[in-house]
Amino acid sequence: SNFESDIQDSAIYAALLHELAPKQCSSPDVVAASNDLHQRAEAVLQGAGNLGCREFVTAADIVAGNGKLNLAFVANLFNKHPGIQLPSEEELRMLSQSEADMRASITNLTTRKSELEATLHAATSAQEDLTRRLSETQDVLGQLQTGQALIAEELESARAQCCALAESKAALEAQRAADAAALAAAQADAARQARDAQAALEQERTAAAAAGAKAKAELDAAKAQLTTLRVKAAESLDVMMAEKAQQQEIMDTTKAELD
């Protein structure tokens, strides 16, 4: 009787359609195998289309739990196939339990796979690290053997570098003064550019606010139009249900007269 939250996962629809036409409609297990509610709803509607009963709802309507449209969908299904036998409460409970067990198994297998992949990755990394350390140790031993000879050469080179450093110090001081002047000029230019950018940003914000207000007005108008369409659809559905009830009453009266 709940055409909103009870049908959002499409499980009841899948069981109903498969019971009616197993060859033309996917089984509940096949539908439940997908975690995407929209894919489930599409699978149900494909089966309903095979039976010529896809009217009134979309996959989005099923997932959203649109009560009126789902009621119209079910009414149309029963009208075209009056021999439908609804699944029992026990069958629905077992279907829900089967889906839950399947999801739990998938989750456990996924977790176990991740753990094994992490273990393998750790073992591979450890082996690679040991190989790298052994290679590094061998390289260090070779460097130590040649390093002693290089130290004497480096000391002599260091003395020459000290003399060069003394000469370059004066040049460095002059360069620092020039850099300071260039930095001051760059900072002034950056401040000007920042002010210009701020002004441009304010203009863009003003334009964006105006565009947002216009978009909101258009959205409000669209929502109002959608509400009107939904009201008309509901009224049409009420008329259809009333006509069906009247036809049923005529049929019952005729049957009583025949009896």
CORDAFEN-V5432 format. One record per residue. RES is the residue in three letters. OMEGA is omega as a letter, one per 40 degrees, with the letter a starting at -180 (none if undefined). D_LAST is the distance of its C-alpha to the last C-alpha in Angstrom with 2 decimals. Layout:
res=(RES:RES)
omega=(OMEGA:OMEGA)
d_last=(D_LAST:D_LAST)
This chain:
res=(SER:ASN:PHE:GLU:SER:ASP:ILE:GLN:ASP:SER:ALA:ILE:TYR:ALA:ALA:LEU:LEU:HIS:GLU:LEU:ALA:PRO:LYS:GLN:CYS:SER:SER:PRO:ASP:VAL:VAL:ALA:ALA:SER:ASN:ASP:LEU:HIS:GLN:ARG:ALA:GLU:ALA:VAL:LEU:GLN:GLY:ALA:GLY:ASN:LEU:GLY:CYS:ARG:GLU:PHE:VAL:THR:ALA:ALA:ASP:ILE:VAL:ALA:GLY:ASN:GLY:LYS:LEU:ASN:LEU:ALA:PHE:VAL:ALA:ASN:LEU:PHE:ASN:LYS:HIS:PRO:GLY:ILE:GLN:LEU:PRO:SER:GLU:GLU:GLU:LEU:ARG:MET:LEU:SER:GLN:SER:GLU:ALA:ASP:MET:ARG:ALA:SER:ILE:THR:ASN:LEU:THR:THR:ARG:LYS:SER:GLU:LEU:GLU:ALA:THR:LEU:HIS:ALA:ALA:THR:SER:ALA:GLN:GLU:ASP:LEU:THR:ARG:ARG:LEU:SER:GLU:THR:GLN:ASP:VAL:LEU:GLY:GLN:LEU:GLN:THR:GLY:GLN:ALA:LEU:ILE:ALA:GLU:GLU:LEU:GLU:SER:ALA:ARG:ALA:GLN:CYS:CYS:ALA:LEU:ALA:GLU:SER:LYS:ALA:ALA:LEU:GLU:ALA:GLN:ARG:ALA:ALA:ASP:ALA:ALA:ALA:LEU:ALA:ALA:ALA:GLN:ALA:ASP:ALA:ALA:ARG:GLN:ALA:ARG:ASP:ALA:GLN:ALA:ALA:LEU:GLU:GLN:GLU:ARG:THR:ALA:ALA:ALA:ALA:ALA:GLY:ALA:LYS:ALA:LYS:ALA:GLU:LEU:ASP:ALA:ALA:LYS:ALA:GLN:LEU:THR:THR:LEU:ARG:VAL:LYS:ALA:ALA:GLU:SER:LEU:ASP:VAL:MET:MET:ALA:GLU:LYS:ALA:GLN:GLN:GLN:GLU:ILE:MET:ASP:THR:THR:LYS:ALA:GLU:LEU:ASP)
omega=(i:a:i:a:a:a:a:a:i:a:a:i:a:a:a:a:i:i:a:a:a:a:a:a:i:i:i:a:i:i:a:a:i:i:a:a:i:i:i:a:i:i:i:a:i:i:i:i:i:i:a:a:a:a:i:a:i:i:i:i:i:a:i:a:i:a:a:a:i:i:i:i:a:i:i:i:i:a:a:a:a:a:a:i:a:i:a:i:i:i:i:i:i:i:i:i:i:i:a:i:i:i:a:i:i:i:a:i:i:i:a:i:i:i:a:i:i:i:i:i:i:i:i:i:i:i:i:i:i:i:i:a:i:i:i:i:i:i:a:i:i:i:i:a:a:a:a:a:a:a:a:i:a:i:i:i:i:i:i:a:i:i:i:i:i:a:a:a:a:i:i:i:i:i:i:i:i:i:i:i:i:i:i:i:i:i:i:i:i:i:i:i:i:i:i:a:i:i:i:i:i:i:i:i:i:i:i:i:i:i:i:i:i:i:i:i:i:i:i:i:i:i:i:i:i:i:i:i:i:i:i:i:i:i:i:i:i:i:a:i:i:i:i:i:i:i:i:i:i:i:i:a:i:i:i:i:i:i:none)
d_last=(32.27:35.95:36.25:40.03:42.36:39.93:39.53:43.15:44.28:41.37:40.82:37.14:36.44:38.35:36.38:33.00:33.95:35.67:32.64:30.55:33.24:36.34:38.18:37.89:38.43:41.47:41.20:41.56:45.04:46.22:45.09:46.64:49.93:50.90:52.39:51.79:48.57:48.59:48.83:45.88:43.77:44.87:43.85:40.33:40.07:41.37:38.51:36.00:37.73:37.22:33.45:33.72:33.05:36.54:35.96:36.77:39.25:42.68:44.46:46.35:43.18:41.97:45.42:45.75:42.40:41.09:37.96:36.31:36.97:35.87:32.61:32.06:33.02:30.50:27.70:28.58:28.69:25.22:23.91:25.53:24.89:21.61:22.30:25.43:26.25:28.72:31.84:32.20:34.85:37.02:36.89:37.84:40.61:41.94:41.87:43.90:46.27:46.77:47.69:50.07:51.73:52.18:53.80:56.07:57.16:57.97:59.94:61.89:62.74:63.87:66.04:67.58:68.34:70.06:72.11:73.26:74.16:76.13:77.98:78.87:80.02:82.19:83.79:84.51:86.00:88.19:89.52:90.27:92.01:94.24:95.20:96.01:98.15:100.11:100.83:101.88:104.23:105.89:106.32:107.90:110.41:111.46:111.79:113.96:116.36:116.85:116.57:120.03:121.70:119.67:120.51:124.15:123.22:120.73:123.38:125.70:122.91:122.10:125.68:125.48:122.15:123.68:126.25:123.59:121.54:124.49:124.81:121.13:120.92:122.78:120.57:117.49:118.70:119.16:115.72:114.19:115.76:114.38:110.91:110.96:111.72:108.98:106.49:107.32:106.75:103.45:102.25:103.07:101.21:98.19:98.13:98.14:95.32:93.30:93.70:92.64:89.61:88.63:88.79:86.68:84.16:83.86:83.21:80.52:78.89:78.84:77.27:74.72:73.79:73.23:71.12:69.09:68.45:67.32:65.04:63.52:62.85:61.16:59.10:58.02:56.96:54.97:53.26:52.35:50.91:48.92:47.54:46.46:44.72:42.91:41.75:40.45:38.65:37.04:35.97:34.48:32.58:31.24:30.07:28.39:26.62:25.52:24.16:22.29:20.82:19.85:18.21:16.26:15.21:14.13:12.15:10.45:9.86:8.60:6.13:5.09:5.44:3.79:0.00)
